[in-house]
Amino acid sequence: MRLAIASDHAGLELKAELLEAGRARSLQIEDLGTYNNDSVDYPDFASKVARLVASGAAGFGVLVCGTGIGMSIVANKHRGVRAAVCRSEFEARMARAHNDANVLCLGQRVTGPGLARSILEAFLDTPFEGGRHQKRIQKIRDVESAP
Ligand code: RB5
């Protein structure tokens, strides 16, 4: 499974932590930046990850900014992307099980590194439940393709 990850300057340190966690699981990870503390614009990095997920080139994406909010707003503009800001393992499990989320958004100014790692693990380990949730995902797709 290929994982695409990116952050802005406000998420750089947490991205490094999550990269380490992903590599420990032997995931194939594509780090799309940013790579230093220079101030950058989160929409640019959210779109890099969202494009890979939307195309199927990456199974999951992870985005980190100060709060996770800006990243999620941008990622969700991309058709086929279901991005969720998660601040707890419970939310990460629900985002996967019920919403079939394919992009996890985290905030470095909100969530500490240990919890963030646990959230990532929960996100990666939880399958989509399907069933009654499948038709709701289809309704999201219908919204995306509405004129
Ligand atoms: C950058 O200062 C900050 O606005 C950004 O990382 C993010 O939190 C936006 O949602």
Residues whose N, C-alpha, C, O or C-beta is under 5 A from the ligand:
A	BS01	RB5	D8 A10 C65 G66 T67 G68 I69 G70 M71
